[in-house]
Every structure is written in structure tokens, then in C-alpha cells.
């Protein structure tokens, strides 16, 4: 059951997400294009399209019989993602639901661990022990009898070995994430959107007994391909070349969505 857990902690520490976290505009009536700007939405969507995962959600009593340890862990962490009605509201409710005693589901699964945000003096044994065991902190012993020059030189050597100061896009690389779940590689939300639009259009057509060609799928979801002027000048049969490009693009995007749907149940995305 969805609670107001996220509202109760709204004023607490702001969490950091390596990849773009979702914004909703309004929790009661989420704005679709805002939600779709986050790859985490498509991770959730992939799970809702995974038949094996849905079957396990429907038969909760069978969960203990699941032999696949990865699937079992994903089920324990992500929970029941089935929904009725508006999918964006369903996603907002799931994202804001309780992940554990102190975190929303979105924070629990995808946020970076809470770390110290300031340099401070460690003045007791327990704090020193915690710092030593915290992978996000660096505990340094500085003898007071050293000169400032000796200390600065030693600190520079330690920092050079232990820390890497980075700026900009590098720090957004999901490979550097320490979250419970992170993207297996950088993924653009626009690319994920078109891939899932195509796979859902294909599924909807098959559900009523229709099989759409790749070009028909491209037309249905409004997918276009850009052809440079140089290529246009080289191609005599431009229409045929454009059809070829559309078909191969749709095939590539279908594979992306199919792989993402299968991987989501293993805790991997995309």
C-alpha cells in the first residue's frame, strides 16, 4: 500500500542520483514528458513488461520457490510493480513509496549512499572507527609535531593516491555509482523512450492479431531518420535507402527494449 512516507521526509537530506532522477510536476497528476526524462522510469517500465516478473508478483506465495537468486533479490527490492490505470501516476506512487525505514523506494534503489559533506575533525574512537569503515571517507593520522610544510606534502601525496577530483560529465558515469542499483552503461532517456514506444506498439498490434513491419512501426511511433545532404547526393534511390535506414533503426531499438526488459528482472538495466 502506498503511504505518505516521502512527504514526511521531504525536508530531510537531499539525495544524489548518478543518472537523472524523475520529476513529476504533480504527484497526483504527473506530467508524462517530465517523467520520461529519467532512465529510472524506463527501468520500472521494463519490469512492468517482463512477463516472468509479473507472474511472480501475481503469485506472491510462490516467491519462496524462486530458484533464480538474482530474480529473487530484484523481487525483494523492487516489490510488486503491477498497476491499473494511469502508468505515470502508478510510477510516481511506486517511486515515493517506502523502501525502508528511512528511504523512499527511489532513494533506496537508486540514490548514492549518504556521505559526509564536510571536512571535520574526528575527536573520538567511535567516530574514527566509523570513518575507517566508510568507503566514501578518508581517515588520516597527522602527528602534531610535524611542520605545516611536511603535513601539506604528505597530504598531497595521499590525495594523489587516494582521491580523484573530477568535474562535469565524468562524475555522472554510472560505472562510478555506489547505489544498490545503477545503469549498466550511460543511457539517454530519448533513446529509451523511442525503443519502448516501438516495443509497446508491436505488442499492442500482436494482441489484436496484427503484425506490423518495421517501417509501419516507425510510422506508428513517429520515428524519423536524418539523412545528410552528402548522403542524399550519393543515393539515387533515396526512398529505398530511407526505408532501409528506418528498418535497421527499428530493429536496433527493438533489440534494446527486449534486452532491457529481460535484464530488468536480473537487476540490470538497460
C-alpha positions in Angstrom: 0.0 0.0 0.0 1.3 3.5 -0.9 1.9 5.7 2.1 2.8 9.4 2.5 6.3 8.3 3.6 8.0 10.6 1.1 6.1 13.7 2.3 7.3 13.1 5.9 10.9 13.1 4.8 10.7 15.9 2.2 12.6 18.4 4.4 15.4 15.9 5.2 18.7 15.5 3.3 18.6 15.8 -0.4 19.8 12.6 -2.1 22.1 12.4 -5.1 21.4 10.2 -8.2 24.1 9.5 -10.7 21.6 9.4 -13.5 18.7 11.8 -14.0 16.1 11.3 -11.3 12.4 11.7 -12.2 10.4 14.9 -11.8 6.7 14.8 -11.8 5.2 18.3 -11.9 2.4 16.9 -9.7 2.4 13.7 -7.8 -1.4 13.4 -8.2 -1.3 14.0 -11.9 2.3 13.5 -13.1 3.4 15.2 -16.4 4.3 12.4 -18.8 7.1 14.2 -20.6 8.8 15.1 -17.3 8.6 11.5 -16.0 10.1 10.2 -19.3 13.2 12.3 -18.9 14.5 9.8 -16.3 16.0 6.4 -17.2 14.8 5.1 -13.9 11.2 5.4 -15.2 12.1 3.1 -18.1 13.7 0.6 -15.7 10.4 0.4 -13.8 8.5 0.2 -17.2 10.8 -2.7 -18.3 9.8 -4.6 -15.2 6.1 -4.0 -15.8 6.6 -5.6 -19.3 8.5 -8.6 -18.0 6.0 -11.5 -18.0 8.0 -13.7 -15.7 8.3 -10.9 -13.1 4.6 -10.1 -13.4 3.7 -13.8 -12.8 5.8 -13.8 -9.6 4.1 -10.6 -8.5 0.7 -12.2 -9.1 1.6 -15.3 -7.1 3.3 -13.9 -4.1 3.0 -17.2 -2.3 5.3 -18.7 -5.0 8.1 -16.3 -4.3 9.8 -18.6 -1.9 10.1 -21.2 -4.6 12.1 -18.9 -7.0 15.5 -20.6 -7.6 17.0 -17.7 -9.6 18.8 -15.7 -6.9 19.0 -12.6 -9.0 15.3 -12.6 -9.7 14.5 -13.3 -6.1 16.6 -10.3 -5.0 15.0 -8.0 -7.5 11.6 -9.1 -6.4 12.5 -8.4 -2.8 13.9 -5.0 -3.6 11.5 -3.6 -6.3 8.4 -5.3 -5.0 5.0 -5.6 -6.8 5.1 -3.2 -9.7 1.7 -4.2 -11.2 -0.8 -1.3 -11.6 -4.2 -0.3 -13.0 -4.9 3.0 -14.7 -2.5 5.8 -15.4 1.0 4.4 -15.6 2.7 7.7 -14.7 0.7 8.1 -11.5 1.5 4.4 -10.8 5.2 5.1 -11.2 5.0 8.2 -9.0 3.3 6.2 -6.3 5.8 3.4 -6.5 8.8 5.8 -6.6 7.6 7.6 -3.5 6.5 4.5 -1.5 8.5 3.2 1.4 11.8 1.5 0.5 12.9 1.0 4.1 12.6 2.8 7.4 14.4 6.0 6.2 14.2 6.0 2.4 11.6 6.1 -0.4 11.7 3.4 -2.9 13.5 5.6 -5.5 16.2 6.6 -2.9 16.6 3.0 -1.6 17.2 1.6 -5.0 19.0 4.3 -7.0 20.4 7.0 -4.8 24.0 7.2 -3.8 24.7 6.4 -0.1 24.5 9.3 2.3 28.0 10.5 2.9 29.7 13.2 5.0 29.5 16.5 3.2 32.2 18.5 5.1 35.7 18.1 6.3 35.8 17.7 10.0 38.0 16.8 13.0 37.5 13.2 14.2 37.7 13.5 18.0 36.6 10.2 19.4 37.4 6.5 18.9 33.9 5.5 17.7 33.9 8.3 15.0 37.3 7.2 13.9 36.2 3.6 13.6 33.2 4.7 11.5 35.3 6.8 9.2 37.8 4.0 8.8 35.0 1.7 7.7 33.3 4.3 5.4 34.5 3.8 1.8 33.3 7.3 1.0 35.6 8.9 3.6 39.3 9.1 4.2 40.8 8.8 7.7 44.2 10.4 8.0 46.5 10.5 11.1 48.5 13.7 11.4 51.3 13.9 14.1 51.2 17.3 15.7 55.0 17.6 15.9 55.3 17.9 12.1 55.8 21.2 10.3 53.0 22.7 8.1 55.2 22.1 5.1 55.7 18.4 5.9 51.9 17.9 6.5 51.0 19.6 3.3 53.4 17.5 1.3 52.2 14.3 3.0 48.5 15.3 2.3 49.3 16.0 -1.3 50.8 12.5 -1.7 47.9 10.9 0.0 45.3 12.8 -2.1 47.2 11.9 -5.3 46.9 8.2 -4.5 43.5 8.0 -2.8 41.3 10.7 -4.4 40.4 11.8 -7.9 38.9 15.2 -8.2 36.6 15.3 -11.2 34.1 17.7 -12.7 31.2 17.6 -15.1 30.0 14.6 -17.1 32.6 12.2 -15.7 31.0 12.3 -12.3 27.7 11.2 -13.9 29.2 7.9 -15.2 27.0 5.1 -13.8 30.1 2.9 -13.6 31.2 5.1 -10.6 27.9 4.7 -8.8 27.7 3.1 -5.3 23.9 2.8 -5.3 22.2 -0.5 -4.8 21.2 -0.4 -8.5 22.7 1.7 -11.2 22.6 1.7 -15.0 24.9 -0.8 -16.7 26.0 2.0 -19.1 25.0 5.6 -19.8 21.6 5.7 -21.5 19.8 8.6 -23.0 16.1 8.9 -22.0 15.1 9.9 -25.5 16.7 6.7 -26.9 14.9 4.6 -24.3 11.6 6.3 -25.0 11.7 5.5 -28.7 12.8 1.9 -28.0 9.9 1.3 -25.6 7.4 3.1 -27.8 8.3 0.7 -30.6 8.1 -2.5 -28.5 4.8 -1.5 -27.0 3.3 -0.6 -30.4 4.4 -4.0 -31.6 2.9 -5.8 -28.6 -0.4 -3.9 -29.0 -0.6 -4.9 -32.6 0.1 -8.5 -31.9 -2.5 -8.6 -29.2 -5.2 -7.9 -31.9 -3.6 -10.3 -34.4 -1.7 -7.7 -36.5 2.0 -8.0 -37.4 3.5 -4.6 -38.3 6.6 -4.2 -40.4 9.5 -2.2 -39.0 8.5 0.7 -41.3 4.9 0.6 -40.1 6.2 0.6 -36.5 8.3 3.6 -37.3 5.3 5.4 -38.8 3.1 4.5 -35.8 5.5 6.0 -33.2 6.6 8.9 -35.4 10.2 7.8 -35.8 12.2 9.6 -38.4 15.7 9.2 -39.7 18.0 12.0 -40.7 19.9 11.7 -44.0 22.7 14.1 -44.6 22.9 16.2 -47.8 26.1 14.4 -48.8 24.3 11.0 -48.5 21.3 12.3 -50.4 23.5 13.3 -53.2 25.1 9.9 -53.3 21.8 7.9 -53.2 19.9 7.5 -56.4 17.0 5.6 -54.8 16.6 7.7 -51.8 13.2 6.3 -50.9 14.6 2.8 -50.8 17.6 3.9 -48.7 15.3 5.7 -46.2 13.3 2.6 -45.8 16.4 0.6 -45.2 17.6 3.1 -42.5 14.2 3.1 -40.8 14.0 -0.7 -40.8 17.5 -1.1 -39.3 16.9 1.6 -36.8 13.7 0.0 -35.6 15.4 -3.4 -35.4 18.2 -1.9 -33.2 15.7 -0.2 -30.9 13.5 -3.3 -30.6 16.6 -5.3 -29.5 17.5 -2.5 -27.0 14.0 -2.7 -25.4 13.8 -6.5 -25.5 17.2 -6.8 -23.8 16.3 -4.2 -21.2 13.0 -6.0 -20.4 14.8 -9.3 -19.9 17.7 -7.7 -17.9 15.4 -5.8 -15.6 14.4 -9.0 -13.8 18.1 -9.6 -13.2 18.7 -6.2 -11.6 20.4 -4.9 -14.8 19.4 -2.0 -17.0 19.4 -1.5 -19.9 
